[in-house]
Every structure is written in C-alpha cells, then in structure tokens.
Amino acid sequence: MSDSEPELEARLVAEESFDPPASFTEQANVADPALYDGFDAEWPECWEQAADLLDWEASYDTVLDDSQPPFFEWFTGGSLNASTNCLDRHLDDRGEEAAIEWVGEPTDEANETYTYAELHREVNEFAAALRGLGVEEDDVVTMYMPMLPELPVAMLACARIGAPHSVVFAGFSADALATRMEAADSEYLVTCDGYYRRGDALDHFEKAADGLDAVAHDVTTVVVDRLGADDHGHDLSDDHHDYDTLVADHAGATVDPVARDAEDMLFLMYTSGTTGQPKGVKHTTGGYLSWVSWTSQAVLDVKPEDTYFCSADIGWITGHSYIVYGPLALGTTTMLYEGAPDYPARDRLWEIVERYDATQLYTAPTAIRAFMKWGTEHVDAHDLSSLRLLGTVGEPINPRAWNWYYEHVGDGECPVVDTWWQTETGGMMVTTLPGVSRMKPGAAGRPLPGVDAQVVGPNGESVEPGQAGYLTVQKPWPGMLRTLYQNDERYVEEYWAEFSDTDSDDPDDWVYFPEDGAKVDEDGYITVLGRVDDVINVSGHRLGTMEIESAIVGCEGVAEAAVVGGDHEVKGEAVYAYVITEDGQPESDAFREEIVGAVEDAIGPIARPESVQFTPELPKTRSGKIMRRLLEDVANDDDLGDTSTLRNPEIVQEL
Ligand code: WT7
C-alpha cells in the first residue's frame, strides 16, 4: 500500500433496493441473467462477443495471449481501424442520421449537427491534412481542446491514419500540457483560440502558447477558430495552421483507413498517480474498442436510434470511452455540450435533455449533488420523459444523491447504473446490468459478467461480506491498459506488484490492483470506498497529492507542504494544503493566494486548494513520514484518534 495506512470508513448503503423497471427490461439490450454464468463458463472466449461488435479487417487468431503476464494481449493476429468502426460502417444505414449533436454554451448561437456522412467527410479531410503536415503512423498527436466537435473529428482522424492521440483536458494548465507533450515526444498539437464558459470567452490559445514555449522540441500546431469575433486578437498566421483552412484545402479528400493490429496503440491518456510524474496509460485498438462497445451496449443500453448524453468532458477517459468511441462504434447519436450546467440558468442540462429527447444521461455524483442543492424546481420545469436510463461515474455516490437522481430525474422509471472503473480499465468493470440486476443505492453492483473483481485483505486473502478490504481484478480483460508509455517497469510496480507473485509466469498469479478500497455484501455487490493511495478525487477528477505538493514547494518562501483530501458537500473531496513557511516569510493572505496561484499554474483550477493552513510543523511518524490520515481528520474536523505513534504529538493541538 502507500505510506499512509489505508483508512476505510464504512460507507452507507441504503436499506431500500429497487428492481429494474419492467418497461426497461422489456426492451433492454441485455435482459438475461444467465449471462453471468455463461461468461464464467466460456472465459476468456466470452469476450468474442465484444469483439464481434466490431468490423475486423483481418480476424484474430487468439482471444487472449497470456504467455507473458502482466503484459496480456487480446485478439492477437486481428487488425482493424477504429475510425472505420465509428464511421464508415454506419454510412449505409445511418449516413443521414446524427452522429454528433453539438450544443455550444451561448444560447443565441446555432447548435450543430454532424450526420455520420458529414462526420465521415470531415474526418477524412482532417486526416488528409494531418498527413500533409507530416503526421505518420505511430506519431503521437496531442489535443488540447474543450468540448468542440473538432475534438472527436481530430481523434478519429488520428485513428484513421494510425497516429495515437493524447488528449489533455482543456482545464489543465500550460505546464501540465508541456509535461505531457514532452513525456509523449509529441510533435503535433491541435488546439483552439478559446471557448465559452459561464458567458465568458476564455482565452485558451494563450495557455497553449505558454505550454508550447515550455516544450523543448518543435511542435506543429493546428488552431480551431471557436470564438470568431470574440477572440483575443492573437496573430496566428505565421506559426500555426488554421483548422478551417486545412480542411478546406483538403475538401473531398478520402484517406484509406490504416489497418492497425489489435494491439497497436489507439491512444495515450495521462492520469495522476501517487508519485509526481503523470502516468501515460496506453490503450489499444482491438481490446479497448471491443470493451467500450460492449459495455456501451450492455450497461448504457445504447441503441442506434438513441440520443445519448454524457455530460463528462472528452479530456477525461469517460469522454473518450462513452462520448466518442463506444457510442459512435454502435452508430448512435452522441451529444456534446460545451458549457457549464448552470449557464445561463440552473436548468441548462434539463433544457438540453428535453430539447433533444435524450434517452440516456451519464454524469458524475458531484453534478448530481450540485443539482440537488440547486433545488428540484429546475428539473421539474422540464419534460424528461424521453430518458430511459441514468448513469453515474467517477466517485462513490451517496444513497441520498442516488435516490434524488432516481426519483427527480428518472421519475422512478429509469434504472440507475453506478459504474466503477478507471482510466486504466478503459471502460466499466463493476456495475449492475440495468435490465437484469436489482439496484442498491450506494453499492456499484456485481462485477460485470466475465470480470473477476474481488475484495481482498492485505495479504490477498478473501474477506467476509461487510468487511473493508482492497478491490482487485484477478483476471485480465480486453479493455485493460497494456502498459505505461515507455515505462513497463512502472506499469508492473504501480498496478501488479502489490498482490501478485511477480516472479511467476503463471497468469493466475497476477492480480491487478486499482488502489481502491471496497467491501462486498452477501449478494456480491461491491461498494467502492475510495482511493487508498495518495490520490484525491475532486468532483470525480483524479489529482495526485505529490503533484500539488511539488507545485506548492516550488513557491519561494515555502519550506514544506502536505496536501490531503477533505470531505466536501458537492465535490466529494476538496484539496486541503498544510504549509510550513521559511523563516522570515510572512504568513499572509497574499502568500496564501500566491500558493493557490502556483497550484493553478502547475495543474489547473480544478486542483485549487480549498484551504491553505500555515503550520510550524507537520505531524510525522517516528520514521519521518507525514501522517496524512491525521491531516485528513483535521481537515474534516474529525476525532483525531490515536496520535501516540507521532514523533511530534504536540503539533496536533496546534493544528
Ligand atoms: C477512480 C478512477 C472512471 C472514469 C472517471 C474517473 C473512482 C470511479 C467510481 C464509482 C466509486 C469510483 C475510483 C477510481 N471511481 N468510478 N462508480 N464509485 N468510485 O476515472 O480519473 O481514472 O479515476 O475514480 O477511486 O479508482 P479516473
């Protein structure tokens, strides 16, 4: 485990549970409970069902190659192209149907619909343009863009030419962009001039340009013009390529999709871990695409005629898997909303659901808690009867928020799927099957059919129902990450070392550890208790304490810092910083602001500390490790428990 002992508080699971509504089950993509046993009996061949959802250029010879654990390979020998699967194969039946419905934030602006034919055309044109700029197969192309339709266009254009993409969340700072571009040796960037957020035209290009200044190698940059006349007057003509011009220059171009091996990288996604450097999670073409397609169909019940709405940002894995790849692979209509859920008013999301007759809504508990706080009148003002299924992801959902979602948004007629998964898992792992399973608010559900997730004790032994332990995955799955980019060693260390016999070449001796605590009940339902490493989950976004601490320690006048997650009513967790100043440094509000600013510069506004507390010392164990648990208790105003193992117990009073 991490240096701090895991703290696994019991989380409430509601007494009341719910059967899936009969009206839902009648039409569900998956309605047969026998799937669970069937998949166990057929494992790993059961996953051919997922691969069969795709069109393969060459079919695979082997479902699972487990000869070199933990470097598992799926559908080897097969080849396919992700953009063909998301576009070309739908043209005959769905060419004139909407692939993307894009809603910009300003209400006085026209929304945009991309039919499958239109999306296919623009992806081809931009793929040709990227080639023209020199992008070759296996070159990593970085995207630093908010929720604009050009983002999925660029992702699919990369997929078409076999160039992996690395999307950096637009809310991340210039420094964060630079770190990720350097780590991936990425020589291409697609970005934009700006975007709208709560009515303001944000200057995004300035951040991108600052990031580029910090990258040591040359970068070819494409800029999407989002703001038109509202832009910030940057002169882009010399160094950068204008997206619209490039696409116009390649009007009507077609690019033959490159056949990629199933195991070829589709994309990289950087995510936070315990140590400083973000981890470049590598996902593949065959396994990942099979996984997100199968889970979109089985769990989100996606059908081609749906209008599916996921309110996540494409800059995170949820958006990759369940706005872009899963929904488009299944040929449905996927919604993209640019702005804030409370702009211009607190009913914006419901207004969109009503206007587009959205059939599914997939969002985060933090959003649900905010909606709750804003009051039911905003939901009640809209006809949401088009909704058939509700989903949540990103953090544990408390039963009160679950019930609110179920009742006020779903009117008691939509199943709620609480989906546990991670950037690394590629797609959903633990959740109910909405047409099959009883729902227990607060518990995610059983592992999906074919997924061997188990809760274990510190030595890997199984634990009694109700007992807190560690979540593990005991068998590989097609959507799993394959490694950390150019760092196989760290891959083994971070995800496998804890519970595996790392000397063994027997795949059964290898256990994946997602670094979450969990408990399981008599029915096999798993309640995820949260991270047991030094990762904070703010509004469903993962932040490494080390990254934040090193930003703070980088401020002149700071001697030492520790950052922990404290409970927060809406965000789930918030960042609490404890700072020791150097002699002579005034502990002023101005200095606090400077520290907050340094964190924003290093990572982005999402990592903004909620509180910065100055302290003469940090609570440390006798071996000199910071006792984070104690700082968390301080942040939460909790009982501090046993402090006798501290080297400096007197500091506790002071804090
Ligand atoms: C971490 C992964 C999954 C895409 C968005 C976040 C937490 C995620 C749940 C859930 C309880 C959850 C875990 C996990 N988490 N979903 N339904 N219930 N916790 O992806 O940034 O990779 O974060 O989010 O702690 O490890 P991520």
Boltz pocket constraint, residues with backbone or C-beta under 6 A from the ligand:
constraints:
  - pocket:
      binder: B
      contacts: [[A, 271], [A, 316], [A, 317], [A, 318], [A, 392], [A, 393], [A, 394], [A, 395], [A, 396], [A, 397], [A, 418], [A, 419], [A, 420], [A, 421], [A, 422], [A, 423], [A, 424], [A, 430], [A, 444], [A, 514], [A, 515], [A, 516], [A, 528], [A, 529], [A, 530], [A, 531], [A, 537], [A, 540], [A, 541], [A, 542]]
      max_distance: 6.0
